[in-house]
Amino acid sequence: MALHTIASQPTQLVHRTTLSNGIVVLVAENPTADIIAARFFLRAGSRWEQPNQAGLSHLISAVLTKGTKTLSSLEIAEQVESVGASLGTDATTDYFLLSLKAVSADFKEMLILAGELLRSPTFPQQELELERRLTLQAIRSQQEQPFTVAYDQLRRSMYGDHPYALSGLGTEATVSQLSQTDLLDYHQTFFRPDNLIISVSGRIQPEVAVSLIESVLGNWQSPDQPLPILKAPPVLANPVSKTTAQETQQSILMLGYLAPAVITPLQSSSISQSYPSPSHPDYATLKLLNIYLGNGLSSRLFVELREKRGLAYEVSAFYTTRLDTAQFVAYMGTAAENTAIGLAGLQSEIDRLGVIPLSSEELQAAKNKMLGQYALGKQTNAQIAQTFGWYETLGLGIEFDQTFQKQIASITTEQAQAVAQRYLTKPYISVVGPAGAVSKLN
């Protein structure tokens, strides 16, 4: 196995190793506290689900820790809690995650448990039925939340037949018919060593961490068949406006813009064929524009629409990091009587980016905020393990930690305006609010 090392920060080294069975191991030694955090990334998630199985990844994450071939749900919980460790699972759009954290002395025990959960879950039928009921309750609850209704409406408009169109929870129809066999088949397909990235940070030497992982998971072999190539339908631009009447106390307004994936083009079902993959040339600039527009109390949207004009109860923006076509979304909550003027104000602020270039002061302030928040997001072992594991999963490589910061620092006002003109021009619109308010928009 090869060991690759990169300096991420002056005081931190990240070591990258590929085991003989394909597992990629990242280790950041951080002796500050006697804690070790690990993140197990699998290139799976809702992007890899068939339409009639939407919600499958979420259900797997909910049931994965409920039983293995040798341990019951109670025994798993007792093993974790007896040493004060933490262990959890999550399924997102572009990856499946198992997370653990323990003091150094208990890390090996937790690693063995994590290995068993990844390799031999049984998805007990009784636990599956319980988690199914809880998921269905969550789906129904979301249908009563105006923000979620507006975002679901926006996502469906923007993504059409692409898996990104659906909530990670799935739908009532799909979740109701998912079976134990579906979970076992999905597990057998995607839970394999050549699809696994383990990112570790804490008081442990890289060689020791690699040796431990090798001893626990080194004999795990991938099946003979290759990972399936699941090509998602293309995302085609067709900006539309959708409204939904719901008796709420405020209107939720959303503008969505199709934006580039973090890497381009996506060359396979899970990761680019080259390593590391270059990030999209406009990715960092859009991240910076998002910070400028909608991040925090000093952001342009907050100051102009809430503080100066009193139009917004809440206002913000986000630009998702995705393997496929992403979203740049601005949203606000406003009084029903301000629905039309609020929507116009929100769009005006975004349109302004392509017409009036940011001043040097505005640009520098956004950069300072961006780089400051980025640094603060890598303080704990859990955050460090998450950051580098996510970059590896995307195919960007651990080098992207440095590359991204350099990209942000080099952005010019001309570049920011050109990127805004390229992407932030024709929005998809989603509005949810009282019938009287939304009817005036049609």
C-alpha positions in Angstrom: 0.0 0.0 0.0 1.2 3.5 -0.8 1.4 6.4 1.7 0.7 9.9 0.4 1.1 12.9 2.6 0.0 16.5 2.2 0.4 19.5 4.4 -3.0 20.9 5.0 -2.0 23.6 7.4 1.4 24.4 8.9 0.7 22.3 11.9 -1.3 19.5 10.4 -0.5 16.6 8.0 -3.0 14.4 6.3 -1.8 11.0 5.2 -3.5 9.1 2.5 -3.2 5.3 2.1 -4.9 2.8 -0.1 -5.2 -0.7 1.3 -4.9 -3.7 -0.9 -8.6 -4.3 -0.9 -9.3 -0.7 -2.2 -10.2 1.0 1.1 -8.8 4.6 1.1 -7.6 5.7 4.6 -7.0 9.3 5.5 -5.3 10.1 8.8 -4.7 13.5 10.4 -2.7 13.2 13.6 -4.0 15.7 16.1 -2.6 15.1 19.7 -4.4 18.1 21.2 -7.0 16.1 22.9 -7.3 12.3 23.7 -10.1 11.9 21.2 -10.2 10.1 17.9 -13.0 10.7 15.4 -13.6 8.6 12.3 -15.9 9.1 9.3 -16.7 6.1 7.0 -17.8 7.4 3.6 -19.5 5.2 1.1 -20.2 6.5 -2.4 -23.9 5.8 -2.1 -27.0 7.8 -1.1 -30.2 9.0 -2.7 -28.4 9.8 -6.0 -28.0 6.1 -6.5 -31.6 5.1 -5.8 -34.1 4.0 -8.4 -37.2 6.2 -8.5 -39.4 3.5 -7.1 -37.1 3.1 -4.2 -36.7 6.7 -3.1 -35.9 6.8 0.6 -34.0 3.5 0.6 -30.7 5.0 1.7 -32.3 6.9 4.6 -34.0 3.7 5.8 -30.8 1.8 5.6 -29.1 4.5 7.7 -31.9 4.2 10.3 -31.7 0.4 10.6 -28.0 -0.3 10.1 -27.2 0.0 13.8 -30.2 -2.2 14.9 -28.6 -5.6 14.5 -25.8 -7.7 13.0 -25.2 -11.4 12.7 -23.8 -11.5 16.2 -25.2 -8.4 18.0 -28.7 -7.2 18.8 -29.7 -3.5 18.8 -29.5 -3.4 22.6 -26.0 -5.0 22.6 -24.8 -2.5 20.0 -26.1 0.5 22.0 -24.6 -0.9 25.3 -21.2 -1.4 23.7 -21.1 2.2 22.5 -22.5 3.8 25.7 -20.4 1.6 28.1 -17.3 3.5 27.0 -18.9 6.9 26.5 -18.3 6.8 22.8 -20.7 8.0 20.0 -21.6 6.2 16.8 -24.2 7.2 14.2 -25.2 6.9 10.6 -26.5 9.2 8.0 -27.6 9.1 4.3 -27.2 12.2 2.2 -27.7 13.0 -1.5 -24.2 12.0 -2.5 -22.8 9.7 0.2 -23.6 7.3 3.1 -21.8 8.0 6.4 -21.0 6.1 9.5 -19.5 8.4 12.2 -17.7 7.4 15.4 -15.9 9.2 18.2 -14.1 7.7 21.2 -11.2 8.3 23.5 -8.0 6.8 22.2 -8.0 3.7 24.4 -11.4 2.7 23.1 -10.9 3.5 19.4 -10.0 -0.1 18.4 -13.1 -1.5 20.1 -15.3 1.0 18.3 -13.5 0.4 15.0 -14.3 -3.3 15.3 -17.9 -2.5 16.0 -18.1 -0.2 13.0 -16.6 -2.8 10.8 -19.2 -5.3 11.8 -22.0 -2.9 11.2 -20.7 -2.1 7.7 -20.1 -5.7 6.8 -22.9 -7.7 8.3 -26.0 -5.8 9.2 -29.2 -7.9 9.3 -31.8 -5.1 9.1 -34.2 -6.9 11.5 -37.8 -6.8 10.3 -39.2 -5.5 13.5 -36.7 -2.6 13.6 -37.4 -1.9 9.9 -41.1 -1.6 10.5 -40.5 0.8 13.4 -38.2 3.0 11.4 -40.6 2.9 8.4 -43.4 4.3 10.6 -41.1 7.1 11.9 -40.0 8.0 8.4 -43.6 8.1 7.2 -44.5 10.4 10.1 -41.6 12.7 9.2 -42.7 12.8 5.5 -46.2 13.8 6.6 -44.9 16.3 9.0 -42.8 18.0 6.4 -45.9 18.4 4.2 -47.2 20.8 6.8 -44.0 23.0 6.9 -44.2 25.9 4.4 -40.4 26.0 3.9 -40.2 22.3 3.2 -43.2 22.5 0.8 -41.6 25.4 -1.0 -38.2 23.7 -1.3 -39.7 20.4 -2.4 -41.6 22.3 -5.1 -38.5 24.1 -6.2 -36.4 20.9 -6.3 -38.9 19.0 -8.4 -39.1 21.9 -10.8 -35.4 22.1 -11.2 -34.5 18.5 -11.4 -37.4 16.7 -13.1 -36.5 13.0 -13.4 -33.1 13.3 -11.7 -32.8 11.7 -8.3 -32.0 15.1 -6.8 -35.7 16.0 -7.4 -36.8 14.0 -4.4 -36.4 14.4 -0.6 -33.9 12.0 0.9 -36.7 10.7 3.0 -38.5 9.4 -0.1 -42.2 9.6 -0.6 -45.0 7.9 1.3 -45.6 5.6 -1.7 -42.0 4.5 -2.1 -41.2 4.1 1.6 -44.3 2.1 2.3 -43.3 -0.7 -0.1 -39.5 -1.0 0.6 -38.7 -4.4 1.9 -36.0 -6.1 3.9 -34.8 -7.6 0.7 -34.4 -4.2 -0.9 -32.2 -3.1 2.0 -30.0 -6.2 1.8 -29.6 -5.9 -1.9 -28.6 -2.3 -1.7 -26.1 -3.1 1.1 -24.6 -5.9 -1.0 -24.3 -3.6 -4.0 -22.7 -0.5 -2.4 -21.2 -1.6 0.9 -17.8 -2.9 -0.3 -14.2 -2.0 0.5 -13.4 -0.5 -3.0 -16.3 1.9 -2.3 -15.2 2.9 1.2 -13.2 5.9 2.4 -12.2 6.1 6.1 -11.1 9.5 7.4 -9.5 9.6 10.9 -8.4 12.5 13.0 -7.1 12.6 16.5 -4.4 11.3 18.9 -3.2 8.5 16.8 -0.2 8.1 14.5 -1.0 7.5 10.8 0.9 4.2 10.8 -1.0 2.9 13.8 -4.4 4.0 12.4 -3.7 2.3 9.1 -2.5 -0.9 10.9 -5.6 -1.0 13.0 -7.9 -0.6 10.0 -6.0 -3.2 8.1 -6.4 -5.7 11.0 -10.1 -5.1 11.2 -11.1 -4.6 7.6 -8.1 -5.9 5.6 -9.7 -9.3 4.9 -12.9 -7.7 3.5 -13.0 -8.4 -0.2 -15.1 -6.8 -2.9 -17.4 -9.0 -5.0 -16.3 -9.9 -8.5 -18.8 -7.7 -10.2 -17.9 -4.0 -10.6 -19.8 -1.2 -9.0 -22.9 -0.5 -11.1 -22.8 2.5 -13.3 -25.9 4.5 -12.6 -26.3 7.4 -15.0 -28.8 9.8 -13.8 -31.0 11.6 -16.3 -29.6 14.9 -17.5 -30.8 18.1 -15.8 -32.2 20.4 -18.5 -32.8 24.1 -17.9 -36.4 25.1 -18.1 -37.1 27.9 -15.5 -40.7 27.9 -14.3 -42.7 29.5 -11.6 -44.7 27.4 -9.2 -47.0 28.5 -6.3 -48.8 26.6 -3.6 -51.6 28.0 -1.5 -51.3 27.0 2.2 -52.8 28.8 5.1 -49.7 30.0 6.8 -48.8 33.1 8.7 -46.2 34.1 6.2 -45.2 33.5 2.6 -42.0 31.5 1.7 -40.3 32.8 -1.5 -37.5 30.9 -3.2 -35.4 31.6 -6.3 -33.4 28.7 -7.6 -30.6 28.7 -10.2 -29.0 25.7 -11.8 -25.3 25.8 -10.9 -22.2 23.6 -11.6 -21.3 20.5 -9.8 -18.1 20.7 -7.7 -16.2 18.8 -10.4 -16.9 18.7 -14.1 -17.5 16.6 -15.9 -18.6 13.6 -13.8 -16.9 10.8 -15.6 -18.4 7.8 -13.9 -21.2 6.7 -11.5 -19.3 7.7 -8.4 -16.0 9.5 -9.0 -13.9 11.0 -11.7 -11.5 8.6 -13.4 -8.6 10.9 -12.7 -7.3 11.6 -9.2 -7.5 14.2 -7.9 -10.2 15.8 -10.1 -10.1 19.5 -10.7 -12.9 21.5 -9.2 -15.2 23.4 -11.6 -13.6 26.7 -12.4 -16.7 28.6 -11.2 -17.3 26.6 -8.0 -15.3 28.8 -5.6 -16.7 32.0 -7.0 -20.3 30.9 -6.5 -19.4 29.9 -3.0 -18.1 33.4 -2.4 -21.2 35.0 -4.0 -23.3 32.9 -1.7 -21.4 34.2 1.3 -21.8 37.7 0.2 -25.5 37.4 -0.6 -27.0 35.4 2.2 -24.6 34.4 5.0 -25.1 36.1 8.3 -26.4 39.4 9.7 -24.0 41.4 7.5 -25.0 39.7 4.2 -26.4 41.8 1.4 -29.9 40.1 1.5 -30.2 40.5 5.3 -29.1 44.1 5.3 -31.2 45.3 2.3 -34.3 43.2 2.7 -34.7 42.9 6.4 -32.8 45.7 8.1 -33.4 48.5 5.6 -36.8 47.5 4.1 -38.3 45.4 6.8 -39.6 42.8 4.3 -38.1 39.6 5.6 -38.6 37.6 8.8 -35.8 35.4 7.6 -33.6 35.6 4.5 -30.6 33.7 3.3 -29.0 31.8 0.4 -27.2 28.5 -0.1 -25.1 26.9 -2.9 -25.1 23.1 -2.5 -21.9 21.1 -3.2 -23.0 18.2 -5.4 -21.6 15.5 -7.7 -24.1 16.4 -10.4 -25.7 19.8 -11.3 -26.2 21.8 -8.1 -28.5 24.6 -6.9 -27.9 28.2 -6.0 -31.0 29.2 -3.9 -32.0 32.4 -2.3 -35.1 32.4 0.0 -37.0 34.6 2.4 -40.0 34.5 4.6 -42.2 37.5 4.5 -45.6 38.8 5.6 -48.4 37.7 3.2 -49.2 41.2 2.2 -45.5 41.6 1.1 -45.4 38.5 -1.1 -45.1 40.3 -4.4 -42.9 43.1 -3.3 -40.7 40.7 -1.4 -40.2 38.4 -4.4 -39.3 41.4 -6.6 -36.8 42.6 -4.0 -35.2 39.2 -3.7 -34.8 38.9 -7.4 -33.5 42.5 -7.7 -30.7 41.8 -5.3 -29.5 38.8 -7.2 -29.9 40.5 -10.6 -27.7 43.3 -9.2 -24.7 41.0 -9.0 -24.5 40.8 -12.8 -25.1 44.5 -13.3 -23.0 46.2 -10.6 -19.7 44.7 -9.8 -18.8 44.2 -6.1 -16.6 46.9 -4.7 -13.1 45.9 -3.6 -14.2 46.4 0.0 -17.3 44.2 -0.5 -15.2 41.5 -2.2 -12.5 41.5 0.5 -15.1 41.4 3.3 -16.7 38.4 1.7 -13.3 36.7 1.3 -12.5 37.3 4.9 -15.8 35.9 6.1 -15.5 32.9 3.8 -11.9 32.0 4.8 -12.6 32.7 8.5 -15.7 30.4 8.5 -13.7 27.8 6.6 -11.0 27.7 9.2 -13.5 27.6 12.0 -15.1 24.6 10.4 -12.0 22.5 10.9 -11.4 22.9 14.6 -12.5 19.6 16.0 -11.4 16.1 15.1 -14.9 15.3 13.8 -14.8 18.4 11.6 -11.3 17.6 10.2 -12.3 14.0 9.5 -15.5 15.1 7.8 -13.8 17.7 5.6 -11.1 15.5 4.2 -13.3 12.5 3.8 -15.9 14.5 1.9 -13.2 15.9 -0.5 -11.9 12.4 -1.1 -15.5 11.2 -1.7 -16.1 13.9 -4.3 -12.8 13.0 -6.0 -11.2 16.3 -5.3 -8.5 14.8 -3.1 -7.1 16.1 0.1 -5.1 18.7 -1.8 -8.4 20.6 -2.3 -8.2 22.0 1.2 -5.4 24.2 0.1 -6.5 24.7 -3.5 -9.9 26.0 -2.4 -8.5 28.7 -0.1 -6.2 29.9 -2.8 -9.0 30.0 -5.3 -11.1 32.2 -2.9 -8.2 34.5 -2.3 -7.6 35.1 -6.0 -11.2 35.9 -7.1 -11.5 39.4 -8.7 -14.5 41.7 -8.9 -14.6 41.1 -12.7 -14.6 37.3 -12.2 -17.4 37.5 -9.6 -19.6 39.6 -12.0 -19.0 37.3 -14.9 -20.0 34.2 -12.9 -23.1 35.9 -11.7 -24.0 36.8 -15.3 -23.4 33.2 -16.3 -25.6 31.5 -13.8 -27.7 33.9 -11.7 -30.1 35.3 -14.4 -33.2 33.1 -15.0 -34.5 31.7 -11.8 -36.9 28.9 -11.0 -39.5 30.4 -8.6 -41.3 28.6 -5.8 -43.8 30.4 -3.5 -45.9 29.0 -0.7 -48.3 31.2 1.2 -51.9 32.2 1.8 -54.2 31.8 -1.2 -54.9 35.5 -1.5 -51.2 36.3 -1.6 -50.0 33.7 -4.0 -52.9 34.1 -6.4 -51.7 37.7 -7.2 -48.5 36.2 -8.6 -50.2 34.1 -11.3 
